[in-house]
Amino acid sequence: MTGAIHHMWLQRNQGVFAGAEGVPIRWISVTDAGNQACVVLVNGRNESFWKYQELIYELSHQGFDVYAFDHRGQGASGRLTSDPELGHIGNFDNYILDLNTFISDVVKPERYPRRYLMAHSMGGAVTTLYLARFTPSFHAVVLNAPMFGIQLPMPLKRMAVSMTKLIDRYQTKPTYAFGQHPYSEEPFEANEVSQSTVRFSWSKRLYNEYPELRLGGPSSRWVWQALKAGNQCLSNAARVKVPVLLLQAGCDSLVDNRAQYRFARKLEGCEMRVIADARHELLMEKDEFRNQVLNETMAFFQRHT
């Protein structure tokens, strides 16, 4: 991370565009004039393209131009509330519009003979709804632990949408959902997303060095909008016409893996692989799991050239 990857990172292209409602959306790319393929990365909630330097380095050395952006309200993009650590969204649809603008105005994938998408968690829901709505020019998409549902206890799960919608309606300003709080640094032993001590520690150090990237818990409205978006992904699955590989984290405690199975059944031709014993952040996991993800991804891209 302090050698070849850091050198690559210093050579990145970067810019900003006006997202929906004028929110500034920051992006980066790592490109080479000889590359004939591109990969667009769509990250999850509470993430930034800064976090994926290792992956971007690996993809660029496989001959891909790599493009990534930060969602509104997080990372290096414009925040939406007076509290910069509150994870908030007014309308989930704006995530989708931002992705469409990024692809059409910045990436311009038609320039490349081979074009792919990789998305994680919330980014998987954003990407799925983008593919269902717009006419994509991509050959294949890989969804890593996509957020088609959030893990909640069954009694709460049944009334979560109506409850969070009601709470949001009577709030005078966005506030943290019940049990959520501003950014705090949890110890590795307490984390639920990765079993890689080195990658977990590196990402925490990143947020210490660049505190402006930090994000805490979500607002009640974000929870409502996310649950609604997950349901829309399931109901619109059949509209996705691009080959999809869904990689599930076998020990995921954040998103609902049952919803991923339902999505795979609804989308004809969807390929699904379970990375047994892996946690939610598949691309930040220890090598024995992360290498499976990369091998499955590269093989899938190769089959869809």
C-alpha positions as CSV (number, residue, x, y, z in Angstrom):
1,M,0.0,0.0,0.0
2,T,2.9,2.4,0.5
3,G,4.8,1.2,-2.6
4,A,3.4,0.3,-6.0
5,I,-0.2,0.9,-5.0
6,H,0.6,4.3,-3.6
7,H,2.5,5.3,-6.7
8,M,-0.5,4.3,-8.9
9,W,-2.8,6.3,-6.6
10,L,-0.8,9.4,-7.1
11,Q,-1.2,9.1,-10.9
12,R,-5.1,8.9,-10.7
13,N,-7.4,11.2,-12.7
14,Q,-10.0,13.0,-10.6
15,G,-12.9,15.3,-11.0
16,V,-16.4,16.4,-9.9
17,F,-19.7,16.6,-11.6
18,A,-23.1,18.0,-10.5
19,G,-25.3,15.1,-9.4
20,A,-29.1,15.2,-9.0
21,E,-30.3,18.5,-7.3
22,G,-26.8,19.9,-7.9
23,V,-24.9,17.8,-5.2
24,P,-21.2,17.7,-6.1
25,I,-20.2,14.1,-6.8
26,R,-16.4,13.4,-6.8
27,W,-14.9,10.7,-9.0
28,I,-11.5,9.1,-9.9
29,S,-10.1,7.0,-12.6
30,V,-6.9,5.0,-13.3
31,T,-6.4,4.7,-17.1
32,D,-3.9,3.6,-19.7
33,A,-4.0,4.5,-23.4
34,G,-3.5,0.9,-24.4
35,N,-6.4,-0.6,-22.4
36,Q,-9.4,-2.0,-24.3
37,A,-11.6,-2.7,-21.3
38,C,-13.2,-0.7,-18.4
39,V,-14.6,-1.5,-15.0
40,V,-16.9,0.9,-13.2
41,L,-16.9,0.4,-9.4
42,V,-20.0,1.3,-7.4
43,N,-19.3,1.2,-3.7
44,G,-21.5,0.7,-0.7
45,R,-22.8,2.8,2.1
46,N,-20.2,4.3,4.4
47,E,-17.5,3.8,1.7
48,S,-15.2,5.8,-0.6
49,F,-13.1,5.1,-3.6
50,W,-10.1,5.8,-1.4
51,K,-10.9,2.4,0.3
52,Y,-10.5,0.5,-3.0
53,Q,-7.0,1.4,-3.9
54,E,-5.8,-2.2,-3.7
55,L,-8.6,-3.5,-6.0
56,I,-8.1,-0.6,-8.5
57,Y,-4.4,-1.5,-8.7
58,E,-5.2,-5.1,-9.4
59,L,-7.8,-4.3,-12.0
60,S,-5.5,-1.8,-13.8
61,H,-2.7,-4.5,-13.9
62,Q,-5.2,-6.8,-15.6
63,G,-5.7,-4.3,-18.4
64,F,-8.8,-2.5,-17.2
65,D,-9.3,1.2,-17.1
66,V,-11.0,1.7,-13.7
67,Y,-13.6,4.3,-12.8
68,A,-15.2,5.0,-9.4
69,F,-17.2,7.7,-7.6
70,D,-18.4,8.5,-4.1
71,H,-22.2,8.5,-3.5
72,R,-23.8,11.7,-2.4
73,G,-23.7,12.2,1.3
74,Q,-20.5,10.2,1.9
75,G,-16.8,9.9,1.1
76,A,-15.4,12.8,-0.8
77,S,-18.8,13.9,-2.3
78,G,-21.1,16.6,-1.0
79,R,-22.9,15.9,2.3
80,L,-26.7,16.3,2.6
81,T,-27.1,17.5,6.3
82,S,-25.5,19.8,8.8
83,D,-24.0,16.7,10.5
84,P,-21.4,15.4,8.0
85,E,-21.3,12.0,9.7
86,L,-25.1,11.3,9.4
87,G,-25.8,8.8,6.6
88,H,-28.8,10.3,4.9
89,I,-30.6,10.3,1.6
90,G,-33.7,12.2,0.6
91,N,-34.7,9.9,-2.2
92,F,-32.8,6.7,-3.2
93,D,-33.6,7.5,-6.8
94,N,-30.9,10.2,-6.7
95,Y,-28.2,7.5,-6.2
96,I,-29.4,5.9,-9.5
97,L,-29.5,9.3,-11.3
98,D,-26.0,10.0,-10.1
99,L,-24.7,6.7,-11.4
100,N,-26.3,7.3,-14.8
101,T,-24.7,10.7,-15.1
102,F,-21.3,9.4,-14.1
103,I,-21.5,6.6,-16.7
104,S,-22.8,8.8,-19.5
105,D,-20.8,11.9,-18.9
106,V,-17.5,10.7,-17.4
107,V,-17.0,7.0,-18.2
108,K,-18.5,7.0,-21.7
109,P,-18.2,3.2,-21.8
110,E,-19.0,3.0,-25.6
111,R,-15.3,3.8,-26.2
112,Y,-14.3,0.4,-24.9
113,P,-14.7,-3.0,-26.7
114,R,-15.2,-4.6,-23.2
115,R,-17.3,-3.0,-20.5
116,Y,-18.1,-4.2,-17.0
117,L,-19.6,-3.1,-13.6
118,M,-18.6,-4.2,-10.1
119,A,-20.8,-3.2,-7.2
120,H,-20.9,-3.8,-3.5
121,S,-23.7,-3.8,-0.9
122,M,-25.8,-0.6,-1.3
123,G,-24.0,-0.1,-4.6
124,G,-25.5,-3.4,-5.7
125,A,-29.0,-2.1,-5.2
126,V,-28.1,1.2,-7.0
127,T,-26.6,-0.7,-9.9
128,T,-29.5,-3.2,-10.2
129,L,-32.1,-0.4,-10.3
130,Y,-29.9,1.5,-12.8
131,L,-29.8,-1.6,-15.1
132,A,-33.5,-2.1,-14.8
133,R,-34.3,1.5,-15.8
134,F,-31.7,2.6,-18.3
135,T,-30.3,0.9,-21.5
136,P,-26.9,-0.2,-20.3
137,S,-23.9,-0.6,-22.6
138,F,-22.1,-3.2,-20.4
139,H,-21.3,-6.8,-21.1
140,A,-21.5,-8.1,-17.6
141,V,-22.0,-7.0,-13.9
142,V,-20.7,-8.5,-10.7
143,L,-22.7,-7.8,-7.5
144,N,-20.8,-8.4,-4.3
145,A,-23.1,-8.9,-1.2
146,P,-25.8,-6.8,-2.8
147,M,-28.2,-5.0,-0.5
148,F,-31.6,-6.4,-1.6
149,G,-32.7,-6.5,2.1
150,I,-31.3,-5.6,5.5
151,Q,-30.9,-8.1,8.3
152,L,-33.5,-7.4,10.9
153,P,-35.3,-9.5,13.5
154,M,-38.5,-10.9,12.0
155,P,-41.0,-8.9,14.0
156,L,-39.2,-5.7,13.2
157,K,-38.7,-6.7,9.6
158,R,-42.4,-6.8,8.9
159,M,-43.1,-3.3,10.1
160,A,-39.7,-1.6,9.4
161,V,-40.7,0.3,6.3
162,S,-43.9,1.7,7.8
163,M,-42.2,2.5,11.1
164,T,-39.1,4.3,9.7
165,K,-41.4,6.2,7.2
166,L,-43.6,7.3,10.1
167,I,-40.6,8.4,12.2
168,D,-39.1,10.4,9.3
169,R,-42.5,12.1,8.7
170,Y,-42.6,13.6,12.2
171,Q,-38.9,14.6,12.4
172,T,-38.1,18.3,11.9
173,K,-34.7,17.5,10.6
174,P,-32.8,14.2,9.7
175,T,-31.5,12.3,12.8
176,Y,-29.9,9.0,13.4
177,A,-32.1,5.9,13.2
178,F,-32.8,4.2,16.5
179,G,-29.5,2.7,17.9
180,Q,-27.3,4.5,15.4
181,H,-24.7,7.2,16.2
182,P,-21.8,9.3,14.7
183,Y,-18.6,7.6,13.5
184,S,-16.8,5.6,16.1
185,E,-13.8,3.4,15.7
186,E,-14.6,-0.2,16.7
187,P,-11.9,-2.8,17.5
188,F,-11.2,-5.5,15.0
189,E,-12.5,-8.2,17.4
190,A,-15.9,-6.5,17.4
191,N,-16.3,-5.9,13.7
192,E,-18.8,-7.9,11.6
193,V,-17.5,-7.0,8.1
194,S,-14.0,-8.5,7.6
195,Q,-11.7,-11.2,9.0
196,S,-8.6,-9.5,7.5
197,T,-6.7,-7.7,10.3
198,V,-4.4,-5.9,7.8
199,R,-7.2,-4.6,5.5
200,F,-9.4,-3.7,8.4
201,S,-6.6,-1.8,10.1
202,W,-5.6,-0.1,6.9
203,S,-9.1,1.2,6.3
204,K,-9.4,2.6,9.8
205,R,-6.0,4.3,9.4
206,L,-7.4,5.8,6.2
207,Y,-10.3,7.4,8.1
208,N,-7.9,8.7,10.7
209,E,-5.8,10.4,8.1
210,Y,-8.7,11.7,6.2
211,P,-11.5,12.3,8.7
212,E,-13.6,14.1,6.0
213,L,-14.3,10.6,4.6
214,R,-15.9,9.3,7.8
215,L,-19.6,8.4,8.0
216,G,-21.6,7.2,11.0
217,G,-24.9,5.5,11.2
218,P,-27.9,6.1,8.9
219,S,-30.9,8.3,9.3
220,S,-34.4,6.9,9.7
221,R,-35.2,8.1,6.2
222,W,-32.1,6.3,4.8
223,V,-33.3,3.0,6.4
224,W,-36.8,3.5,4.9
225,Q,-35.5,4.4,1.4
226,A,-33.0,1.5,1.5
227,L,-35.7,-1.1,2.5
228,K,-37.9,0.3,-0.2
229,A,-35.1,0.1,-2.8
230,G,-34.4,-3.5,-1.9
231,N,-38.0,-4.5,-2.6
232,Q,-37.8,-2.6,-5.9
233,C,-34.7,-4.6,-6.9
234,L,-36.7,-7.8,-6.4
235,S,-39.8,-6.7,-8.2
236,N,-37.7,-5.3,-11.1
237,A,-35.2,-8.2,-11.4
238,A,-36.6,-9.5,-14.7
239,R,-35.9,-6.1,-16.3
240,V,-32.2,-6.5,-16.0
241,K,-30.8,-7.7,-19.4
242,V,-27.1,-7.8,-18.6
243,P,-25.4,-11.0,-17.5
244,V,-25.1,-11.0,-13.7
245,L,-22.9,-12.8,-11.3
246,L,-24.0,-12.5,-7.7
247,L,-21.4,-13.3,-5.0
248,Q,-22.8,-13.9,-1.6
249,A,-20.9,-13.6,1.7
250,G,-21.8,-16.8,3.5
251,C,-21.5,-15.2,7.0
252,D,-23.1,-11.9,6.1
253,S,-24.7,-10.2,9.1
254,L,-25.6,-6.9,7.5
255,V,-27.7,-7.7,4.4
256,D,-30.4,-10.3,4.0
257,N,-28.9,-13.3,2.0
258,R,-32.4,-14.7,1.6
259,A,-33.3,-11.7,-0.5
260,Q,-30.3,-12.5,-2.7
261,Y,-31.6,-16.0,-3.4
262,R,-35.0,-14.5,-4.3
263,F,-33.4,-12.1,-6.7
264,A,-31.4,-14.9,-8.4
265,R,-34.6,-16.9,-8.9
266,K,-36.3,-14.0,-10.4
267,L,-33.5,-13.0,-12.8
268,E,-33.2,-15.6,-15.6
269,G,-29.6,-16.7,-16.2
270,C,-28.3,-15.1,-13.0
271,E,-25.2,-16.9,-11.8
272,M,-24.7,-17.1,-8.0
273,R,-21.8,-18.2,-5.9
274,V,-21.6,-18.4,-2.2
275,I,-18.2,-17.5,-0.6
276,A,-18.6,-19.8,2.4
277,D,-17.5,-18.3,5.8
278,A,-16.8,-14.9,4.3
279,R,-18.2,-11.7,5.9
280,H,-19.9,-8.8,4.3
281,E,-17.0,-6.8,2.8
282,L,-15.8,-9.5,0.3
283,L,-13.2,-7.2,-1.3
284,M,-11.7,-6.3,2.1
285,E,-11.7,-9.9,3.4
286,K,-8.7,-12.1,4.1
287,D,-7.0,-13.6,1.0
288,E,-8.6,-17.1,1.2
289,F,-12.0,-15.4,0.6
290,R,-11.0,-12.4,-1.4
291,N,-9.1,-14.4,-3.9
292,Q,-12.2,-16.5,-4.6
293,V,-14.1,-13.3,-5.3
294,L,-11.4,-12.0,-7.7
295,N,-11.1,-15.4,-9.5
296,E,-14.9,-15.7,-10.0
297,T,-15.0,-12.1,-11.2
298,M,-12.2,-12.4,-13.7
299,A,-13.6,-15.7,-15.1
300,F,-17.1,-14.2,-15.4
301,F,-15.7,-11.1,-17.3
302,Q,-13.7,-13.5,-19.6
303,R,-16.9,-15.4,-20.4
304,H,-18.6,-12.2,-21.4
305,T,-16.3,-10.4,-23.7
